[in-house]
């Protein structure tokens, strides 16, 4: 292979391996890192840069120009995507207060919230609702909320309230990822059968309806 083509290929391979290793340590991080591919504005910006570099470099560098164009386009898309986020630092401050898990970004901006009820006696629980800020959708925050919940309440059996269509796909993926089923409307233990207080004005999230 032409050495000029090999360089960008090696760089891409390193990035993919790094993403895979990070995903193993922090499930859901890969979705966040590569979310720029689903951002239309970022994708269009990256595609425009790739086309310019590919067109101008084709006659002198051939396929090497195309390889570098794709890499440069991906980098531009990544930068544009991150510049459009409400914060430049991914939220990692997960606060667990009574029956609520909150993910905070810069300036204590609430980016995600999970409400739940848990019975330590019967080791069961119910996810009441999950909400993720619109600007932070498809970045792994829902996964992070579920993993935080399971870390604070290990060995619990979980159910959810009525799941939306999006929620069914989400909880099916989480069940496979965590080996913990999340059936909806399953029977509660006697302690949780007592109806909780009213949900917040925000209501349910994109995955459940309160």
Protein Blocks (a to p, Z undefined) as FASTA:
>chain_A
ZZklmmmmmmmmmmmmmmmmmmmmmghklmmmmmmmmmmklmmmmmmmmmmmmmmmmmmn
ommlmmmmmmmmmmmmmmmmmmmpmbfbdcfbdcdehjaccdddehhiafbdcdddddfk
lopaddfbdcddfklgonlpmmmmmmmmmmmmghiacddddddfklmmmmmmmmmmnopa
cdehiacdfklmpccddddfklpafkbcZZ
